[in-house]
């Protein structure tokens, strides 16, 4: 009878919670992929565990246990608590050298320091699920892996897996300013409320740490690479220290972007010359101060001598001189320097795509061991599609950290649905051929031996209730973490995981949603920058089309610089007959890229200037293919809208409505991109549209007249 | 048996919801005073209603019913739904002319168009609680009043009350910019996501409307009085129209701040001269365009010829010329112009406190009937304490709209706890003596006959999860609405209501919390600007003390302008021997304010310059009294911290912790204000501290050196 009442009560419970829960709070996206709603009946039983037990608690094991309590309580619909004993069907958390675990002689030797192993074992005579690793951080990652396993519909008692991250530094770079704005941020203000720190520790900081730990991110650069020196003053160090305290149990270190001229601005020195002993002493003292406040401070990220930032070249020193001086200040404390290779200079008339390689390739092997050079995925700037950066494979004696942009500065910002998994995968699977076939970017990033390795993502996180400005933008944060952990990951698998965790594991929901996601980034390429075009966005805010812009002071500020279209053709010739940027790739690759005929259609106009009538590998003439690409991109968005409408019954009202509204915006804007681009190309090439193609809705003057003075994210 | 299971299930339901609810979502302040958590057992029963019934549904009655469903379900812990029949113990919503209600012959004649009447009646033979009014907006306000009644612990079946608002326009003024920043905003970005409007209608917009309707606010000015013309362009009108659609059922009209030079900036005219026929025609066309998009558009708020804003005086026309021209454009559609009297001019050497009166008093009776002149509570600018503005009572033939600042620009911004109810009350109860004793500001604001009346509050609302940056800042939004509805309200009663709705009706919680609130604004006066001092805040951001500042270009930008302290004395002489600002008040009041001996201590230094040894009515010499005030202010904050700590067991963790952290900040900053101020006054007057007073923690140079380049809210 009690059982019957219990079941009846349980059913009522769920009903009642649903009835009283405010829709605005119930599903507003705040929970991210850590959603922990009751699973469908079939899987719910398989996600039921009796308790959580921790052997030899630490702050990190405690938060891991709390996450499991929260997660399994939610997924199973039954409260799961901590126990000190080890009941049957419980989950046990313990590091591998705990005697009870060591006695099991599990294959933990293959794990690295952050790896985990999950499997059914017998402890104290009871069958339990053990989550272990060499460190408590490993156990934490294992706990999240076990939750993911359950969230994606698998039975807890079958959980048998292990994994170790392929990279050491898995970081988010926040381009957050001290005034609360976020450069290229489309999800509201900075998550860091600098004004009320260190006193007030917003619970969001903890939830941020949980989300990051769940995907293996272990570091966060708090402030914009276009840094203010103030972030290195005592009050701001105290604020950063408060965040570090919140993040520490989650295995997340705090890093800061360092302004290279800080010794002048804060220290009153006359120079920031890295070889000046006073400068070096100032940075050593600053590092000491930082480590007194934050004993596990991660280190510095530096943007130097790029886009107006100060740097060692101001004193005729090299990037290595600058990086190594900072590295020497951090080395006694175990800190690292992440030195950005994103450099191009006003004075340099060389092809912008070549400048980073030109500056850095000669420095290979000259950096201190605690320096890692941070290289963007492509040689220009986070475009919808770029070929991989030629520095990958070209600096075998220098650790390279791959930098992706999770925030979609050039891919429709907040409102366009573009899953970046395929972009990450495309870069990582690119073969540099630097050390023979199979020398993929993923392998370069994973490194060799004890050298530093890492991956950084420019965060898309703000104070928006749903963190990333839209539900689907959350998938890019998620995917970045999963690829940083495993550069060989599959974007399709990652999408399936994310969709199941975010919307529930029912294949009837997961299948259409992952289908939408799969081609969504390619659709953006199609309607914005097909066939290897790049950087056609309007000035400054990078929102909307502006291929006609050619009157800005610096040549590389102009979209024209990136397409060079005229009556005779379009594209930038980067082969031997042009800027010879192709020569920066490994010889075998350089040879094939030197010739349009052996250059993939997808990056043709990046590498080559060809006539409008040029025949692609598809057999189509270029102009016809371009128009078809634009139309395909627009049609894909139409498809996404239809697919989204079809899953309406399975999605909560609030998240459904927001995505639906954003898809409406995207549909209108995809068409705008297509029409504005075609209106411009036609004004240049004088060609008619292929039969059946719709003419642009307005004339070119109309598109040129559009103005967006309040576009977000514009520094 | 079913009954028993039902009870058991009910108990489980509550437990289960509590257990699975994420603390971060459960009590993060988002619910404001519409919290609807289950009442204590005793009151819960009395808040149980059987159903909600609507007679003759309209969009407004529908949202009223939804609110009652939500509210009574939450308060009673039992789901309450809509019914088409009228069951016993239900709540019935209907306007008074509905035949069933008209048949009851209730005393609705005394209500105005927005008033409500709630009482137990018999309908269809059943005892029900009827909520009625002449319009559906009245019924909506009555529904919220009934919820308030229950939330504060009263039995629904005893609900017998009626009320009508004393003012016609009860508005929030948002100083929100189109780029998402908020001038003097301390609660995050603008609530309006202009970028995704009109497509995306954030559910927050609806919750904003609910909160406002619950306190009787019936209009909102969406954009900053320092306005951009862009807000009057077609895309932004469409965005405003989307918000108007959301707000309409809640009885809330949308207004816009209008930039006076818009005909030049948008219309390409050469002038914005209000007497130029082309200018008038441009505004007429713009008004027509606005009303096509927003049929119930409220009208314009205008800041003209003040702090650099354009206005009619640029063309040697009067404020009346400017206002009446705009009024003529709006009149055919029923719109109003709210014309701000907050003017002071760079060229004008007259006491800043006198300039508004000088400009506007001569215009009394010259404004069109659909113009209302908006006057700040005091003559300077929203200081912790100001005597009431001399324009109140001085313009009997002109409707005056009282403007308060809810956002605490000068009262500690986000982090200081200062309940403004006593400030509102103090201004409203001030007797202008303009029409004999009892001519209070409240009576001036309530107006006479059919003339426009109104009250405006500069909003403290942003995208912060708790809307206003802190839980207690919510009380100021609440109190503003309650005082706008009833300028005779009691700040203590309003505080009790708010505290009961926000934290639960248990007197053991309400009593200490209202005790904290009661003196909190006076504490800010004490530690920032005692005895009638004003505007001693640091430059631009108005955060922290800067009484020493005297080197800014315009005299009235300098705190020195507001205190004139030297060895011999302190204060601004505004009596007949000084600027004679006292003469702007009604003769009887002017006479008493002319003499320090008959001027209240609380505003002494506002009206008079006196020696440091001057004896106050309390008998204390000025300097000793000042030090005592500073110390009392600091001590009050200490008391608040202790009181808050004492209610910890009764407050949820998240809201408790945030307020506790903010009280820590306030305690440190109250001491900073006291110490910095004393260090400066002592440097000026050379006097020792009274015996027992603690010396400042630092020397004056230290206080002067504090700098806050990233303070929020600074335009």
Interface residues (C-beta under 8 A of the other chain):
Chain A: X5 X8 X9 X10 X12 X13 X16 X17 X19 X20 X21 X22 X23 X24 X25 X28 X30 X31 X70 X73 X74 X79 X178 X179 X180 X188 X189 X194 X195 X196 X199 X200 X201 X202 X203 X204 X206 X207 X230 X414 X415 X463 X464 X465 X654 X657 X658 X661 X662 X664 X665 X709 X710 X711 X712
Chain B: X5 X8 X9 X10 X12 X13 X16 X17 X19 X20 X22 X23 X24 X25 X28 X30 X31 X70 X73 X74 X79 X178 X179 X180 X188 X189 X194 X195 X196 X199 X200 X201 X202 X203 X204 X206 X207 X230 X414 X415 X463 X464 X465 X654 X657 X658 X661 X662 X664 X665 X709 X710 X711 X712
